[in-house]
Amino acid sequence: MATLLLVRHGRSTANTSGLLAGRTPGVALDAEGAAQAAALPARLAGLPLAAVVSSPLQRCAETLAPLLRERPELRAATEERISECDYGEWSGRPLAELTGEPLMTTVQQHPSAAAFPGGESMRAMQQRSVDAAREWDASVEREHGPEAAFLMCSHGDIIKSIVADALGMHFDLFQRIAVAPCSVTAIRYTRHRPFLLRLGETGELGSLVAGPASASDTEAGERGVAPVGGGA
């Protein structure tokens, strides 16, 4: 199967001001986020990309802009299912204020039971995002072959949800996963199980170029043989 690169958008004005942005319009990258986005093309240099997919929100489009300028042959497809969680009435509120809400304990400790007033449930968020990731993966493989790599630019909770699914984790554990702004997480789906190749990587990605997804390791895992070092 193809290799999925999940890029969290760069640091945003909501991140620095401590707001739960959600789908609030007009949330842009701050100066640090713009610098992170500007560095992304170099980090991905040499890694062929068959497709680029983006959340419809502004901060994701701004994160991808330098990469798309560097690689004019690529066009970003918009995918609504990897948009930020719909936080409903919580959207745009200060996180410090939300900490006192009883629902916040559920969000952190038992997210599979959490639903935002006037918004969506966290379970629904995971389902739609995982469906999108897996469907795009299958489509890219059909069109470009099993060694293709493609990129999705999305949001922290979306990426954590997809990672939790790939690891076979119960969704109530997904808050234990951390992905920094403009980090890259790499997943390779196979016929039997997914493999997490990178998690929240903020440095080089060149080692993904040779067989974009560590094919030898995943193939060994498919045969039930632990990759070298895999038992440590």
Biotite code that builds the C-alpha atoms (Angstrom):
import biotite.structure as struc

atoms = struc.array([
    struc.Atom([0.000, 0.000, 0.000], chain_id="A", res_id=1, res_name="MET", atom_name="CA", element="C"),
    struc.Atom([0.999, 3.651, -0.336], chain_id="A", res_id=2, res_name="ALA", atom_name="CA", element="C"),
    struc.Atom([2.672, 5.710, 2.384], chain_id="A", res_id=3, res_name="THR", atom_name="CA", element="C"),
    struc.Atom([0.618, 8.396, 4.099], chain_id="A", res_id=4, res_name="LEU", atom_name="CA", element="C"),
    struc.Atom([2.415, 11.483, 5.420], chain_id="A", res_id=5, res_name="LEU", atom_name="CA", element="C"),
    struc.Atom([0.268, 13.365, 7.922], chain_id="A", res_id=6, res_name="LEU", atom_name="CA", element="C"),
    struc.Atom([1.393, 16.964, 8.393], chain_id="A", res_id=7, res_name="VAL", atom_name="CA", element="C"),
    struc.Atom([-0.046, 19.023, 11.199], chain_id="A", res_id=8, res_name="ARG", atom_name="CA", element="C"),
    struc.Atom([-0.439, 22.677, 10.215], chain_id="A", res_id=9, res_name="HIS", atom_name="CA", element="C"),
    struc.Atom([2.163, 25.141, 11.486], chain_id="A", res_id=10, res_name="GLY", atom_name="CA", element="C"),
    struc.Atom([1.714, 27.045, 14.713], chain_id="A", res_id=11, res_name="ARG", atom_name="CA", element="C"),
    struc.Atom([-1.338, 29.287, 14.497], chain_id="A", res_id=12, res_name="SER", atom_name="CA", element="C"),
    struc.Atom([-2.503, 32.504, 16.095], chain_id="A", res_id=13, res_name="THR", atom_name="CA", element="C"),
    struc.Atom([-5.002, 30.424, 18.095], chain_id="A", res_id=14, res_name="ALA", atom_name="CA", element="C"),
    struc.Atom([-2.176, 28.202, 19.394], chain_id="A", res_id=15, res_name="ASN", atom_name="CA", element="C"),
    struc.Atom([-0.270, 31.190, 20.720], chain_id="A", res_id=16, res_name="THR", atom_name="CA", element="C"),
    struc.Atom([-3.344, 32.927, 22.158], chain_id="A", res_id=17, res_name="SER", atom_name="CA", element="C"),
    struc.Atom([-4.630, 29.810, 23.925], chain_id="A", res_id=18, res_name="GLY", atom_name="CA", element="C"),
    struc.Atom([-7.923, 29.551, 22.025], chain_id="A", res_id=19, res_name="LEU", atom_name="CA", element="C"),
    struc.Atom([-9.770, 26.433, 20.910], chain_id="A", res_id=20, res_name="LEU", atom_name="CA", element="C"),
    struc.Atom([-9.929, 27.436, 17.266], chain_id="A", res_id=21, res_name="ALA", atom_name="CA", element="C"),
    struc.Atom([-11.958, 24.576, 15.852], chain_id="A", res_id=22, res_name="GLY", atom_name="CA", element="C"),
    struc.Atom([-13.453, 25.690, 12.567], chain_id="A", res_id=23, res_name="ARG", atom_name="CA", element="C"),
    struc.Atom([-13.480, 29.396, 13.434], chain_id="A", res_id=24, res_name="THR", atom_name="CA", element="C"),
    struc.Atom([-12.695, 31.285, 10.207], chain_id="A", res_id=25, res_name="PRO", atom_name="CA", element="C"),
    struc.Atom([-9.682, 33.545, 9.898], chain_id="A", res_id=26, res_name="GLY", atom_name="CA", element="C"),
    struc.Atom([-7.255, 31.547, 12.046], chain_id="A", res_id=27, res_name="VAL", atom_name="CA", element="C"),
    struc.Atom([-3.887, 31.986, 10.331], chain_id="A", res_id=28, res_name="ALA", atom_name="CA", element="C"),
    struc.Atom([-0.321, 30.887, 10.947], chain_id="A", res_id=29, res_name="LEU", atom_name="CA", element="C"),
    struc.Atom([1.670, 33.097, 13.295], chain_id="A", res_id=30, res_name="ASP", atom_name="CA", element="C"),
    struc.Atom([5.262, 34.120, 12.501], chain_id="A", res_id=31, res_name="ALA", atom_name="CA", element="C"),
    struc.Atom([6.693, 30.878, 13.880], chain_id="A", res_id=32, res_name="GLU", atom_name="CA", element="C"),
    struc.Atom([4.113, 28.847, 11.961], chain_id="A", res_id=33, res_name="GLY", atom_name="CA", element="C"),
    struc.Atom([4.991, 30.651, 8.734], chain_id="A", res_id=34, res_name="ALA", atom_name="CA", element="C"),
    struc.Atom([8.667, 29.822, 9.317], chain_id="A", res_id=35, res_name="ALA", atom_name="CA", element="C"),
    struc.Atom([7.764, 26.185, 9.938], chain_id="A", res_id=36, res_name="GLN", atom_name="CA", element="C"),
    struc.Atom([5.789, 26.081, 6.694], chain_id="A", res_id=37, res_name="ALA", atom_name="CA", element="C"),
    struc.Atom([8.673, 27.692, 4.794], chain_id="A", res_id=38, res_name="ALA", atom_name="CA", element="C"),
    struc.Atom([10.992, 24.931, 6.019], chain_id="A", res_id=39, res_name="ALA", atom_name="CA", element="C"),
    struc.Atom([8.668, 22.096, 4.996], chain_id="A", res_id=40, res_name="LEU", atom_name="CA", element="C"),
    struc.Atom([9.715, 21.849, 1.311], chain_id="A", res_id=41, res_name="PRO", atom_name="CA", element="C"),
    struc.Atom([13.354, 21.259, 2.273], chain_id="A", res_id=42, res_name="ALA", atom_name="CA", element="C"),
    struc.Atom([12.366, 18.615, 4.803], chain_id="A", res_id=43, res_name="ARG", atom_name="CA", element="C"),
    struc.Atom([10.411, 16.783, 2.093], chain_id="A", res_id=44, res_name="LEU", atom_name="CA", element="C"),
    struc.Atom([13.041, 17.306, -0.622], chain_id="A", res_id=45, res_name="ALA", atom_name="CA", element="C"),
    struc.Atom([13.727, 14.162, -2.590], chain_id="A", res_id=46, res_name="GLY", atom_name="CA", element="C"),
    struc.Atom([10.537, 12.477, -1.445], chain_id="A", res_id=47, res_name="LEU", atom_name="CA", element="C"),
    struc.Atom([8.195, 12.024, -4.435], chain_id="A", res_id=48, res_name="PRO", atom_name="CA", element="C"),
    struc.Atom([4.589, 12.871, -3.644], chain_id="A", res_id=49, res_name="LEU", atom_name="CA", element="C"),
    struc.Atom([1.786, 11.410, -5.725], chain_id="A", res_id=50, res_name="ALA", atom_name="CA", element="C"),
    struc.Atom([-0.904, 13.604, -4.153], chain_id="A", res_id=51, res_name="ALA", atom_name="CA", element="C"),
    struc.Atom([-1.437, 16.391, -1.635], chain_id="A", res_id=52, res_name="VAL", atom_name="CA", element="C"),
    struc.Atom([-4.660, 16.585, 0.357], chain_id="A", res_id=53, res_name="VAL", atom_name="CA", element="C"),
    struc.Atom([-5.682, 19.391, 2.708], chain_id="A", res_id=54, res_name="SER", atom_name="CA", element="C"),
    struc.Atom([-8.195, 20.259, 5.344], chain_id="A", res_id=55, res_name="SER", atom_name="CA", element="C"),
    struc.Atom([-10.270, 23.191, 4.069], chain_id="A", res_id=56, res_name="PRO", atom_name="CA", element="C"),
    struc.Atom([-9.151, 25.478, 6.907], chain_id="A", res_id=57, res_name="LEU", atom_name="CA", element="C"),
    struc.Atom([-6.914, 28.486, 6.275], chain_id="A", res_id=58, res_name="GLN", atom_name="CA", element="C"),
    struc.Atom([-4.027, 27.419, 8.513], chain_id="A", res_id=59, res_name="ARG", atom_name="CA", element="C"),
    struc.Atom([-3.599, 24.200, 6.530], chain_id="A", res_id=60, res_name="CYS", atom_name="CA", element="C"),
    struc.Atom([-3.660, 26.009, 3.189], chain_id="A", res_id=61, res_name="ALA", atom_name="CA", element="C"),
    struc.Atom([-1.010, 28.419, 4.475], chain_id="A", res_id=62, res_name="GLU", atom_name="CA", element="C"),
    struc.Atom([1.142, 25.525, 5.683], chain_id="A", res_id=63, res_name="THR", atom_name="CA", element="C"),
    struc.Atom([1.078, 23.899, 2.256], chain_id="A", res_id=64, res_name="LEU", atom_name="CA", element="C"),
    struc.Atom([1.605, 27.098, 0.236], chain_id="A", res_id=65, res_name="ALA", atom_name="CA", element="C"),
    struc.Atom([5.452, 27.018, 0.241], chain_id="A", res_id=66, res_name="PRO", atom_name="CA", element="C"),
    struc.Atom([5.494, 23.328, -0.725], chain_id="A", res_id=67, res_name="LEU", atom_name="CA", element="C"),
    struc.Atom([3.068, 23.889, -3.590], chain_id="A", res_id=68, res_name="LEU", atom_name="CA", element="C"),
    struc.Atom([5.121, 26.851, -4.840], chain_id="A", res_id=69, res_name="ARG", atom_name="CA", element="C"),
    struc.Atom([8.235, 24.668, -4.750], chain_id="A", res_id=70, res_name="GLU", atom_name="CA", element="C"),
    struc.Atom([6.474, 21.838, -6.585], chain_id="A", res_id=71, res_name="ARG", atom_name="CA", element="C"),
    struc.Atom([4.155, 23.456, -9.135], chain_id="A", res_id=72, res_name="PRO", atom_name="CA", element="C"),
    struc.Atom([3.216, 20.063, -10.564], chain_id="A", res_id=73, res_name="GLU", atom_name="CA", element="C"),
    struc.Atom([1.251, 19.347, -7.373], chain_id="A", res_id=74, res_name="LEU", atom_name="CA", element="C"),
    struc.Atom([-2.261, 20.562, -6.625], chain_id="A", res_id=75, res_name="ARG", atom_name="CA", element="C"),
    struc.Atom([-3.886, 20.254, -3.207], chain_id="A", res_id=76, res_name="ALA", atom_name="CA", element="C"),
    struc.Atom([-7.231, 18.474, -3.103], chain_id="A", res_id=77, res_name="ALA", atom_name="CA", element="C"),
    struc.Atom([-9.557, 19.674, -0.347], chain_id="A", res_id=78, res_name="THR", atom_name="CA", element="C"),
    struc.Atom([-10.930, 16.951, 1.924], chain_id="A", res_id=79, res_name="GLU", atom_name="CA", element="C"),
    struc.Atom([-13.693, 18.004, 4.315], chain_id="A", res_id=80, res_name="GLU", atom_name="CA", element="C"),
    struc.Atom([-13.359, 14.817, 6.359], chain_id="A", res_id=81, res_name="ARG", atom_name="CA", element="C"),
    struc.Atom([-9.935, 15.825, 7.677], chain_id="A", res_id=82, res_name="ILE", atom_name="CA", element="C"),
    struc.Atom([-11.120, 19.237, 8.832], chain_id="A", res_id=83, res_name="SER", atom_name="CA", element="C"),
    struc.Atom([-10.790, 20.104, 12.509], chain_id="A", res_id=84, res_name="GLU", atom_name="CA", element="C"),
    struc.Atom([-13.291, 18.684, 14.967], chain_id="A", res_id=85, res_name="CYS", atom_name="CA", element="C"),
    struc.Atom([-16.528, 20.656, 15.080], chain_id="A", res_id=86, res_name="ASP", atom_name="CA", element="C"),
    struc.Atom([-16.369, 21.963, 18.635], chain_id="A", res_id=87, res_name="TYR", atom_name="CA", element="C"),
    struc.Atom([-19.720, 23.690, 18.295], chain_id="A", res_id=88, res_name="GLY", atom_name="CA", element="C"),
    struc.Atom([-20.339, 26.184, 21.112], chain_id="A", res_id=89, res_name="GLU", atom_name="CA", element="C"),
    struc.Atom([-16.808, 25.666, 22.381], chain_id="A", res_id=90, res_name="TRP", atom_name="CA", element="C"),
    struc.Atom([-15.239, 27.034, 19.181], chain_id="A", res_id=91, res_name="SER", atom_name="CA", element="C"),
    struc.Atom([-13.163, 30.158, 19.727], chain_id="A", res_id=92, res_name="GLY", atom_name="CA", element="C"),
    struc.Atom([-13.273, 29.990, 23.532], chain_id="A", res_id=93, res_name="ARG", atom_name="CA", element="C"),
    struc.Atom([-10.143, 30.277, 25.703], chain_id="A", res_id=94, res_name="PRO", atom_name="CA", element="C"),
    struc.Atom([-8.769, 26.911, 26.756], chain_id="A", res_id=95, res_name="LEU", atom_name="CA", element="C"),
    struc.Atom([-8.185, 28.233, 30.278], chain_id="A", res_id=96, res_name="ALA", atom_name="CA", element="C"),
    struc.Atom([-11.909, 28.929, 30.542], chain_id="A", res_id=97, res_name="GLU", atom_name="CA", element="C"),
    struc.Atom([-12.849, 25.492, 29.190], chain_id="A", res_id=98, res_name="LEU", atom_name="CA", element="C"),
    struc.Atom([-10.674, 23.709, 31.737], chain_id="A", res_id=99, res_name="THR", atom_name="CA", element="C"),
    struc.Atom([-13.384, 24.227, 34.342], chain_id="A", res_id=100, res_name="GLY", atom_name="CA", element="C"),
    struc.Atom([-16.094, 22.638, 32.198], chain_id="A", res_id=101, res_name="GLU", atom_name="CA", element="C"),
    struc.Atom([-17.106, 19.111, 33.346], chain_id="A", res_id=102, res_name="PRO", atom_name="CA", element="C"),
    struc.Atom([-17.048, 17.970, 29.712], chain_id="A", res_id=103, res_name="LEU", atom_name="CA", element="C"),
    struc.Atom([-13.313, 18.719, 29.505], chain_id="A", res_id=104, res_name="MET", atom_name="CA", element="C"),
    struc.Atom([-12.581, 15.828, 31.882], chain_id="A", res_id=105, res_name="THR", atom_name="CA", element="C"),
    struc.Atom([-14.531, 13.536, 29.558], chain_id="A", res_id=106, res_name="THR", atom_name="CA", element="C"),
    struc.Atom([-12.656, 14.897, 26.539], chain_id="A", res_id=107, res_name="VAL", atom_name="CA", element="C"),
    struc.Atom([-9.332, 14.100, 28.182], chain_id="A", res_id=108, res_name="GLN", atom_name="CA", element="C"),
    struc.Atom([-10.143, 10.853, 29.991], chain_id="A", res_id=109, res_name="GLN", atom_name="CA", element="C"),
    struc.Atom([-13.017, 9.233, 28.063], chain_id="A", res_id=110, res_name="HIS", atom_name="CA", element="C"),
    struc.Atom([-13.139, 10.882, 24.611], chain_id="A", res_id=111, res_name="PRO", atom_name="CA", element="C"),
    struc.Atom([-15.231, 8.086, 23.108], chain_id="A", res_id=112, res_name="SER", atom_name="CA", element="C"),
    struc.Atom([-18.107, 9.443, 25.226], chain_id="A", res_id=113, res_name="ALA", atom_name="CA", element="C"),
    struc.Atom([-17.503, 13.133, 24.473], chain_id="A", res_id=114, res_name="ALA", atom_name="CA", element="C"),
    struc.Atom([-19.800, 15.191, 22.253], chain_id="A", res_id=115, res_name="ALA", atom_name="CA", element="C"),
    struc.Atom([-19.495, 18.966, 21.964], chain_id="A", res_id=116, res_name="PHE", atom_name="CA", element="C"),
    struc.Atom([-22.611, 21.100, 22.474], chain_id="A", res_id=117, res_name="PRO", atom_name="CA", element="C"),
    struc.Atom([-23.825, 22.178, 19.065], chain_id="A", res_id=118, res_name="GLY", atom_name="CA", element="C"),
    struc.Atom([-20.938, 20.264, 17.445], chain_id="A", res_id=119, res_name="GLY", atom_name="CA", element="C"),
    struc.Atom([-19.921, 16.672, 16.796], chain_id="A", res_id=120, res_name="GLU", atom_name="CA", element="C"),
    struc.Atom([-18.842, 13.735, 18.910], chain_id="A", res_id=121, res_name="SER", atom_name="CA", element="C"),
    struc.Atom([-15.190, 12.793, 19.080], chain_id="A", res_id=122, res_name="MET", atom_name="CA", element="C"),
    struc.Atom([-16.050, 9.281, 17.883], chain_id="A", res_id=123, res_name="ARG", atom_name="CA", element="C"),
    struc.Atom([-17.598, 10.772, 14.749], chain_id="A", res_id=124, res_name="ALA", atom_name="CA", element="C"),
    struc.Atom([-14.462, 12.867, 14.243], chain_id="A", res_id=125, res_name="MET", atom_name="CA", element="C"),
    struc.Atom([-12.270, 9.765, 14.341], chain_id="A", res_id=126, res_name="GLN", atom_name="CA", element="C"),
    struc.Atom([-14.532, 7.753, 12.054], chain_id="A", res_id=127, res_name="GLN", atom_name="CA", element="C"),
    struc.Atom([-14.658, 10.339, 9.284], chain_id="A", res_id=128, res_name="ARG", atom_name="CA", element="C"),
    struc.Atom([-10.931, 11.071, 9.401], chain_id="A", res_id=129, res_name="SER", atom_name="CA", element="C"),
    struc.Atom([-9.907, 7.405, 9.396], chain_id="A", res_id=130, res_name="VAL", atom_name="CA", element="C"),
    struc.Atom([-12.291, 6.700, 6.525], chain_id="A", res_id=131, res_name="ASP", atom_name="CA", element="C"),
    struc.Atom([-10.735, 9.565, 4.556], chain_id="A", res_id=132, res_name="ALA", atom_name="CA", element="C"),
    struc.Atom([-7.164, 8.406, 5.214], chain_id="A", res_id=133, res_name="ALA", atom_name="CA", element="C"),
    struc.Atom([-7.847, 4.811, 4.233], chain_id="A", res_id=134, res_name="ARG", atom_name="CA", element="C"),
    struc.Atom([-9.876, 5.704, 1.140], chain_id="A", res_id=135, res_name="GLU", atom_name="CA", element="C"),
    struc.Atom([-7.225, 8.128, -0.131], chain_id="A", res_id=136, res_name="TRP", atom_name="CA", element="C"),
    struc.Atom([-4.535, 5.543, 0.551], chain_id="A", res_id=137, res_name="ASP", atom_name="CA", element="C"),
    struc.Atom([-6.327, 2.929, -1.539], chain_id="A", res_id=138, res_name="ALA", atom_name="CA", element="C"),
    struc.Atom([-6.973, 5.450, -4.318], chain_id="A", res_id=139, res_name="SER", atom_name="CA", element="C"),
    struc.Atom([-3.338, 6.591, -4.456], chain_id="A", res_id=140, res_name="VAL", atom_name="CA", element="C"),
    struc.Atom([-2.126, 2.999, -4.592], chain_id="A", res_id=141, res_name="GLU", atom_name="CA", element="C"),
    struc.Atom([-4.518, 2.145, -7.432], chain_id="A", res_id=142, res_name="ARG", atom_name="CA", element="C"),
    struc.Atom([-3.391, 5.127, -9.456], chain_id="A", res_id=143, res_name="GLU", atom_name="CA", element="C"),
    struc.Atom([0.308, 5.359, -8.599], chain_id="A", res_id=144, res_name="HIS", atom_name="CA", element="C"),
    struc.Atom([1.354, 1.962, -7.257], chain_id="A", res_id=145, res_name="GLY", atom_name="CA", element="C"),
    struc.Atom([2.250, 0.541, -3.846], chain_id="A", res_id=146, res_name="PRO", atom_name="CA", element="C"),
    struc.Atom([5.476, 2.549, -3.468], chain_id="A", res_id=147, res_name="GLU", atom_name="CA", element="C"),
    struc.Atom([3.744, 5.926, -3.819], chain_id="A", res_id=148, res_name="ALA", atom_name="CA", element="C"),
    struc.Atom([3.672, 8.481, -1.025], chain_id="A", res_id=149, res_name="ALA", atom_name="CA", element="C"),
    struc.Atom([1.027, 11.125, -0.468], chain_id="A", res_id=150, res_name="PHE", atom_name="CA", element="C"),
    struc.Atom([0.544, 13.934, 2.021], chain_id="A", res_id=151, res_name="LEU", atom_name="CA", element="C"),
    struc.Atom([-2.419, 15.055, 4.104], chain_id="A", res_id=152, res_name="MET", atom_name="CA", element="C"),
    struc.Atom([-2.276, 18.376, 5.969], chain_id="A", res_id=153, res_name="CYS", atom_name="CA", element="C"),
    struc.Atom([-4.637, 18.394, 8.923], chain_id="A", res_id=154, res_name="SER", atom_name="CA", element="C"),
    struc.Atom([-5.009, 19.085, 12.656], chain_id="A", res_id=155, res_name="HIS", atom_name="CA", element="C"),
    struc.Atom([-3.718, 17.659, 15.904], chain_id="A", res_id=156, res_name="GLY", atom_name="CA", element="C"),
    struc.Atom([-6.781, 15.716, 17.031], chain_id="A", res_id=157, res_name="ASP", atom_name="CA", element="C"),
    struc.Atom([-7.396, 14.416, 13.514], chain_id="A", res_id=158, res_name="ILE", atom_name="CA", element="C"),
    struc.Atom([-3.846, 13.107, 13.178], chain_id="A", res_id=159, res_name="ILE", atom_name="CA", element="C"),
    struc.Atom([-3.909, 11.584, 16.666], chain_id="A", res_id=160, res_name="LYS", atom_name="CA", element="C"),
    struc.Atom([-7.196, 9.861, 15.791], chain_id="A", res_id=161, res_name="SER", atom_name="CA", element="C"),
    struc.Atom([-5.728, 8.331, 12.628], chain_id="A", res_id=162, res_name="ILE", atom_name="CA", element="C"),
    struc.Atom([-2.608, 7.220, 14.509], chain_id="A", res_id=163, res_name="VAL", atom_name="CA", element="C"),
    struc.Atom([-4.689, 5.600, 17.258], chain_id="A", res_id=164, res_name="ALA", atom_name="CA", element="C"),
    struc.Atom([-6.582, 3.612, 14.631], chain_id="A", res_id=165, res_name="ASP", atom_name="CA", element="C"),
    struc.Atom([-3.351, 2.568, 12.914], chain_id="A", res_id=166, res_name="ALA", atom_name="CA", element="C"),
    struc.Atom([-1.917, 1.337, 16.222], chain_id="A", res_id=167, res_name="LEU", atom_name="CA", element="C"),
    struc.Atom([-5.084, -0.561, 17.149], chain_id="A", res_id=168, res_name="GLY", atom_name="CA", element="C"),
    struc.Atom([-5.471, 1.637, 20.243], chain_id="A", res_id=169, res_name="MET", atom_name="CA", element="C"),
    struc.Atom([-8.801, 2.194, 21.923], chain_id="A", res_id=170, res_name="HIS", atom_name="CA", element="C"),
    struc.Atom([-9.872, 5.744, 21.166], chain_id="A", res_id=171, res_name="PHE", atom_name="CA", element="C"),
    struc.Atom([-9.927, 6.552, 24.892], chain_id="A", res_id=172, res_name="ASP", atom_name="CA", element="C"),
    struc.Atom([-6.112, 6.360, 24.790], chain_id="A", res_id=173, res_name="LEU", atom_name="CA", element="C"),
    struc.Atom([-5.597, 8.757, 21.891], chain_id="A", res_id=174, res_name="PHE", atom_name="CA", element="C"),
    struc.Atom([-4.844, 11.744, 24.145], chain_id="A", res_id=175, res_name="GLN", atom_name="CA", element="C"),
    struc.Atom([-1.545, 10.029, 25.012], chain_id="A", res_id=176, res_name="ARG", atom_name="CA", element="C"),
    struc.Atom([-0.333, 10.795, 21.477], chain_id="A", res_id=177, res_name="ILE", atom_name="CA", element="C"),
    struc.Atom([1.368, 14.137, 20.785], chain_id="A", res_id=178, res_name="ALA", atom_name="CA", element="C"),
    struc.Atom([2.033, 15.747, 17.412], chain_id="A", res_id=179, res_name="VAL", atom_name="CA", element="C"),
    struc.Atom([3.727, 19.150, 17.307], chain_id="A", res_id=180, res_name="ALA", atom_name="CA", element="C"),
    struc.Atom([2.869, 21.925, 14.827], chain_id="A", res_id=181, res_name="PRO", atom_name="CA", element="C"),
    struc.Atom([4.267, 21.196, 11.360], chain_id="A", res_id=182, res_name="CYS", atom_name="CA", element="C"),
    struc.Atom([5.392, 17.732, 12.428], chain_id="A", res_id=183, res_name="SER", atom_name="CA", element="C"),
    struc.Atom([5.178, 14.807, 10.018], chain_id="A", res_id=184, res_name="VAL", atom_name="CA", element="C"),
    struc.Atom([3.689, 11.431, 10.921], chain_id="A", res_id=185, res_name="THR", atom_name="CA", element="C"),
    struc.Atom([4.101, 8.553, 8.458], chain_id="A", res_id=186, res_name="ALA", atom_name="CA", element="C"),
    struc.Atom([1.827, 5.515, 8.201], chain_id="A", res_id=187, res_name="ILE", atom_name="CA", element="C"),
    struc.Atom([1.992, 2.627, 5.770], chain_id="A", res_id=188, res_name="ARG", atom_name="CA", element="C"),
    struc.Atom([-1.162, 0.553, 5.445], chain_id="A", res_id=189, res_name="TYR", atom_name="CA", element="C"),
    struc.Atom([-0.772, -3.074, 4.383], chain_id="A", res_id=190, res_name="THR", atom_name="CA", element="C"),
    struc.Atom([-3.226, -5.867, 3.632], chain_id="A", res_id=191, res_name="ARG", atom_name="CA", element="C"),
    struc.Atom([-3.187, -7.074, 7.224], chain_id="A", res_id=192, res_name="HIS", atom_name="CA", element="C"),
    struc.Atom([-2.222, -4.135, 9.443], chain_id="A", res_id=193, res_name="ARG", atom_name="CA", element="C"),
    struc.Atom([-0.840, -0.596, 9.359], chain_id="A", res_id=194, res_name="PRO", atom_name="CA", element="C"),
    struc.Atom([2.697, 0.360, 10.369], chain_id="A", res_id=195, res_name="PHE", atom_name="CA", element="C"),
    struc.Atom([3.573, 3.641, 12.094], chain_id="A", res_id=196, res_name="LEU", atom_name="CA", element="C"),
    struc.Atom([6.884, 4.760, 10.542], chain_id="A", res_id=197, res_name="LEU", atom_name="CA", element="C"),
    struc.Atom([7.219, 8.233, 12.074], chain_id="A", res_id=198, res_name="ARG", atom_name="CA", element="C"),
    struc.Atom([5.327, 10.036, 14.818], chain_id="A", res_id=199, res_name="LEU", atom_name="CA", element="C"),
    struc.Atom([5.456, 13.796, 15.173], chain_id="A", res_id=200, res_name="GLY", atom_name="CA", element="C"),
    struc.Atom([8.773, 14.071, 13.314], chain_id="A", res_id=201, res_name="GLU", atom_name="CA", element="C"),
    struc.Atom([10.061, 17.650, 13.181], chain_id="A", res_id=202, res_name="THR", atom_name="CA", element="C"),
    struc.Atom([13.453, 16.896, 11.638], chain_id="A", res_id=203, res_name="GLY", atom_name="CA", element="C"),
    struc.Atom([14.734, 15.177, 8.533], chain_id="A", res_id=204, res_name="GLU", atom_name="CA", element="C"),
    struc.Atom([12.637, 12.807, 6.475], chain_id="A", res_id=205, res_name="LEU", atom_name="CA", element="C"),
    struc.Atom([15.219, 11.671, 3.958], chain_id="A", res_id=206, res_name="GLY", atom_name="CA", element="C"),
    struc.Atom([15.278, 8.099, 5.211], chain_id="A", res_id=207, res_name="SER", atom_name="CA", element="C"),
    struc.Atom([11.731, 7.689, 3.927], chain_id="A", res_id=208, res_name="LEU", atom_name="CA", element="C"),
    struc.Atom([12.936, 8.204, 0.362], chain_id="A", res_id=209, res_name="VAL", atom_name="CA", element="C"),
    struc.Atom([14.419, 4.738, -0.108], chain_id="A", res_id=210, res_name="ALA", atom_name="CA", element="C"),
    struc.Atom([11.269, 2.665, -0.408], chain_id="A", res_id=211, res_name="GLY", atom_name="CA", element="C"),
    struc.Atom([9.055, 5.487, 0.850], chain_id="A", res_id=212, res_name="PRO", atom_name="CA", element="C"),
    struc.Atom([7.813, 3.473, 3.764], chain_id="A", res_id=213, res_name="ALA", atom_name="CA", element="C"),
    struc.Atom([10.580, 1.242, 4.989], chain_id="A", res_id=214, res_name="SER", atom_name="CA", element="C"),
    struc.Atom([9.163, -1.472, 2.807], chain_id="A", res_id=215, res_name="ALA", atom_name="CA", element="C"),
    struc.Atom([11.614, -4.109, 4.048], chain_id="A", res_id=216, res_name="SER", atom_name="CA", element="C"),
    struc.Atom([10.464, -3.642, 7.633], chain_id="A", res_id=217, res_name="ASP", atom_name="CA", element="C"),
    struc.Atom([6.771, -3.755, 6.805], chain_id="A", res_id=218, res_name="THR", atom_name="CA", element="C"),
    struc.Atom([7.173, -6.780, 4.576], chain_id="A", res_id=219, res_name="GLU", atom_name="CA", element="C"),
    struc.Atom([9.054, -8.576, 7.349], chain_id="A", res_id=220, res_name="ALA", atom_name="CA", element="C"),
    struc.Atom([6.243, -7.716, 9.719], chain_id="A", res_id=221, res_name="GLY", atom_name="CA", element="C"),
    struc.Atom([3.702, -9.096, 7.264], chain_id="A", res_id=222, res_name="GLU", atom_name="CA", element="C"),
    struc.Atom([5.534, -12.422, 7.336], chain_id="A", res_id=223, res_name="ARG", atom_name="CA", element="C"),
    struc.Atom([5.529, -12.431, 11.123], chain_id="A", res_id=224, res_name="GLY", atom_name="CA", element="C"),
    struc.Atom([9.277, -11.719, 11.302], chain_id="A", res_id=225, res_name="VAL", atom_name="CA", element="C"),
    struc.Atom([10.329, -8.891, 13.615], chain_id="A", res_id=226, res_name="ALA", atom_name="CA", element="C"),
    struc.Atom([12.365, -6.202, 11.791], chain_id="A", res_id=227, res_name="PRO", atom_name="CA", element="C"),
    struc.Atom([15.925, -5.815, 13.022], chain_id="A", res_id=228, res_name="VAL", atom_name="CA", element="C"),
    struc.Atom([15.825, -3.969, 16.319], chain_id="A", res_id=229, res_name="GLY", atom_name="CA", element="C"),
    struc.Atom([12.065, -4.374, 16.511], chain_id="A", res_id=230, res_name="GLY", atom_name="CA", element="C"),
    struc.Atom([12.181, -6.348, 19.743], chain_id="A", res_id=231, res_name="GLY", atom_name="CA", element="C"),
    struc.Atom([14.081, -3.727, 21.710], chain_id="A", res_id=232, res_name="ALA", atom_name="CA", element="C"),
])
